[in-house]
Amino acid sequence: MLGITKHPQQDFFFIKIFMSCVLFKLILN
């Protein structure tokens, strides 16, 4: 999708971690 790496599944993995961190910060705040 974003073309961060050559492997789409790896991109999705990083996106999932990023979104999880954002949601976690929102919950704490």
URZI-V202972 format. One record per helix or strand of 3 or more residues. SS is the DSSP state (@ for helix, = for strand). FROM is the first residue (numbers start at 1). TO is the last residue. If there is no record, write none. Layout:
SS&FROM&TO, SS&FROM&TO
This chain:
@&8&28
